[in-house]
Amino acid sequence: MECALARCGELADDDPVAAALVPYFTKHIREEQGHDEWLRQDLAAIGCDPDEPLRRLPTASVANLVGAQYYWIQHYHPACLLGHIAVLEGNPPSTEMVPELMRRTGFPRTGFRTLERHAALDVKHRDELMRTLDEAPLTPELVTAIGLSALHSIDAANNALATVLDSHTLTTTANA
């Protein structure tokens, strides 16, 4: 989002869409700060090393998920990021999900604080995003680009999750 905000700032004088997105990205960046720390705390609560993900090379599937956004922000338009955000926040997790995950995994509730918080926060974030999409003077080309970004994010997130699950399956099988 910081990259998208910077790019909007570069384009804003001549681009009404970029100018309209500056307030959205500015506010949303503030709202998302600290969420990485929440996730680290959740990892610690379930007995994982919270620093381990920061020490390892991100997978190609994660680079694909995130890297495409940087490319579109820099080489097409920062509005593309809205499609990615719509995928991440457009369908908030339900509050019923946490007890079910606790039952299935045996992990404590403290391991799911990030998920619980997003069940509440993402409703507001989704509504703000929808308002931004409705109010921004989007061209048909930008609507298509936002849709492409969203579809790519769904596919890439699916691939990233499959990579994590495959890795977990291999680790579990090797330890058996």
C-alpha positions, 0 to 999 in steps of 0.5 A: 500500500505504501508503494501504491500511495507513493505512485498515486502521489506521483500521478495525482496532479494529472490523474483523478483516480490516483488523486481520489485514492490518496486518502484511502491508501493513507488511512488504510496504511495506518489501519493495517500497521501492527498486524504483522506483530499480531501474527507473530504473537499468534505463532508464539501462542501455538508454539512456533518461532515467531521470527522463523518466517522472517528468516526464510526465503519467501516461496515463489508462490508468495512472490507471485502473489505479492510481486504482481501487485508491485508490477501493476502499481508501477507499470499500469496503475496503483488502483490495481491494488484494490482488487488484491485488497478486495480479495484479502478483506472482501469476505471477512472470516466468521467469528464461528471459524475460531472455535472450529479451528481450535477444535480441529487443531488443538491450538489455544484461542490466543493462536487465533487473535489475528483471525478474530480481530480481522473478523471484526475489522475486515467488515469495516475495511470491506465497506470502506473499499466498496465505498472507495470503488463506488466513488472513484472516477474509475475508467472501464479499463481500470475496472478491468485491471482491478478485476484482473488483480482480484482474479490473480490474487485468488489464484496466487493465494490458492497456490501459496496456501497449497505450497504451505499445505504441501510443505506441512504434509511433507514435514508431518509425513517425514516426522511420522 
